[in-house]
Structures are given as structure tokens and as C-alpha cells.
Amino acid sequence: MIVTPSTGEAMEAPSLEPAQVNEHAQDHHQQYASLSAHTTDHDSWLQVGLLLVTGFNCGYILSFSNLMLVPLGWTWGIICLSLVGLYTAYANWLLAAFHFINGHRFIRYRDIMGYLFGRKMYYITWVFQFFTLLLGNMGFILLGGRALKEINSEFSETPLRLQYYIGMTGAAYFTFSYLIPTMSATRSWLGVSTVLTFTFIGLLLMVVIKDGKSDKNKNYDLKGSKVGQAFGALGAVSATIVCNTAGLLLEIQSTLRKPAVKNMRKALGLQYTVGLIVYYGVTVAGYWAYGSDVSEYLPEELSGPKWVKVFINSSVFLQSIISQHIFVAPIHETLDTKFLKLEESMNSATNLKRRLLLRASLFAMNTFMTAAFPFMGDFVNFFGSFTLIPLTFVFPSLIFLKVKGKTARIETRVWHCFNVVVFLLLAVAATTAAVRLIIDNTRTYSFFADT
């Protein structure tokens, strides 16, 4: 098993004190620097970069035309995409520098928040992260289920209920997570994921552009009342944040070999250039081709031969098996570190049995919840507003003010204070909009709805 804390690369990190770390600081750090059952200090920046590019170009992007541009329209939609993309890139770039503080390496977001702000912030961050990752995984399960149902619909006029496909998807995700237990272990699958990603997106764009050219009567008008449009706009902002970040940068960064800060920023550069161009391209193309009537699941709109739809949906399903693992791996790491025997190999007989129980329990719970609440927009908007806004925009500025506030220039301190206040207000407003959407959907749909 590999231990996580590393005291190398201290020169990359801002320091709380210029003096050498004293014994009290060492003891305080130990509260937030436990062992890990998963691999750290191992991966190249290119591996992590591909992980991010393929992870963020997963099946989720097929819902973003509907969730991000339909509520905003062209002008405000493009402004939102641009600003949120730039801001999330900046926030993650900033956070990457705090992987090391005072010579200590922090491999978990909650560890650094606990180290700087105490146990209360440790648990708040823990809840926000795990809530995000669990809801995100439910969204993945739903996407996989919808892809399978779309395949079945091409061969049968009476496909099975969505819940059957959700169950199949949950079983596939469980199997992969059991056989490929860590984030670093996905390295051998990244080539497959990359081919699947760019193949299905390339084919999808060809069909979408053909459909857009053939439809001369597209409608881009905003729908609903002014109040409804305002709430929809807040939901679109949340969805755009989900499109760009996941709130687990430090956990991903922990897998990188030295120099971890420089390598993480290289990987982020790949995500926010190649990755962003692709998932924004699909979002814009889908809205351009089908207008404000674009489906919540883009392949439902596609014309063309049967094999095209089958291939796209099959690729989406297979790619999601790999990409979902990235975003649920921190939960696996926490459970494995807590319940596996760290002195034994990850694949020892005892740890294999325990891992089987842990993975089965997690995916059984999440698959059941997804089957009961199959509402795509709710997943995206709620965890984008309630948890991702603080994790992405508020907490990095709080960290900067704590670590560098005494030595930073006044305008820099004002800038980060501004970020904290504005994004806390945005989180409250966007969460209110997401709750309203959930209430509306519970009135429209029943439990275990066949959407």
C-alpha cells in the first residue's frame, strides 16, 4: 500500500510561516494527513490531462444544450459559457498551488480545509464533496441507462422501462470499479476512453450539423414567464459550472508525480483548451441545430440511419463506464482507506472481499436512488449550485486569504473577499432555483418514472 504524505517540493507552495515547521504544526498536520489505500505520486501530467479531457467529455455533455443554452438564449448563453469557463480555469489554477502548504502535501480537499480552518470546515468540505460525487454518479447511472434504452428503442417499439437499464448500468459500473479499484489504475483504459470519446463526438457533430442545415425553422425564443426564466438562468449557470469542474482537484492532483503543482497546471491547461473546445462545441452545435426544443438527451434528436444512433449510444455507455470512475474514486478511496487492511496488498484475499462489499453497497444504493428519481436536470443543477459553487469559487479564495492574506496586496485581498461574498450569494440563489426545479419535477413525475 502506498502512503500519501510527502514533504517534497516545498518551494512550490505558499507558506504560512517563513520559519521551519514546529512540532505543534507537525502534530496539527497529522490530523489531516492519514494514510491512503490508493496510489499517489505516480501519474504523468499527460495521463491526468487525458483523464480530465475524456472525463469532462462524457455523456453529460449530451444534456448541456438543453440545460445551459435553452434557458439563456444565444447572447447570455455565450457570455455565461465564456465567463464560467475562464473563472473555473482560474479558480482551479489557484487551488493547485495550495497542494503544498508549509512543506506539507495535502491529498484531499477536506484535509487542507481542516488544517487551515478547523474540524468544522473539514466536515463541511467532506459533506459538500461527497454530496457532489454521489449525485454526479447518479447522473452517470441515469445517462448510461438512457443510452441503453435508446439502443433498445431502435430495435423495438416497446422498449423495457428505464429502470431496467439503470440497473444494468449500475451493475456495469460496479464491476469496473471492483476490477479497476483506483484512479491511477485507469491508465490502461484511457486509450480506449479517448478513442470512444472523440469517435462518438465526431459522429454526433456530423449528424447534428446535417440536421441543423436541413431545418430552416429553428426557434430560439426563451420559454416561460419572466420569473421562470430567471430561475432557469440560475440553473443554467449551475449546469455550466458542472460542465467545467468537479470539486476534487486536490484528489486528482495527489496521483501526480513531482513536480505536482506544475504537472497539475499542465493537465488543467489540456482540459481548458482541448477539452473545453469539445464540450462547448457539442453544446453550441446542439442548440444551433434544434433550437429551444432540443432534448435533454441530445441523441434523441438525431436523424439518420439506425446504426448511427446505436453506435453513438453504445459509445456513450461504454465511455461512461470509464469516465464515471474518475468522479467517484475519492469515495472509493475514503472507504478503502477506512475498511481495507493497509498493511496488505490491495488484491489480497481479505481486501478483495471487503472491496466487493464496499463497492456493491455503494452502487446498490446509488442505482436504487437513480431508479427512483430519474430526473436529469435536477442532478446537474442541484449539485452545481449547492456544493460546486462553494468548492470551486469560495473555498480557494478563503484558502488564499488564510495563507497569503497578511502579505498580499490590498487589491488582491479585496478581490478574494469579493469572490467569497458574490459566489456565496450566487450559491444561495442558484440552490433556490434548483430546489424549485425539484419540486416542479416531483409534481410532474412519479417515483420510478419511465422518463
Secondary structure, 3 states (H helix, E strand, C coil): CCCCCCCCCHHHCCCCCCCCCCHHHHHHHHCCCCCCCCCCCCECHHHHHHHHHHHHCCHHHHHHHHHHHCCCHHHHHHHHHHHHHHHHHHHHHHHHHHHEECCEECCCHHHHHHHHHCHHHHHHHHHHHHHHHHHHHHHHHHHHHHHHHHHHHHHCCCCCCHHHHHHHHHHHHHHHHHHCCCCHHHHHHHHHHHHHHHHHHHHHHHHHHHHHHHCCCCCCCCCCCHHHHHHHHHHHHHHHHHHHCCCCHHHHHCCECCCHHHHHHHHHHHHHHHHHHHHHHHHHHHHHHHHHHCCCCHHHHCCCCHHHHHHHHHHHHHHHHHHHHHHHHHHHHHHHHHHCCCCCCCCCHHHHHHHHHHHHHHHHHHHHHHHHCCCHHHHHHHHHHHHHHHHHHHHHHHHHHHHHCCCCCHHHHHHHHHHHHHHHHHHHHHHHHHHHHHHHHHHHCCCCCCC
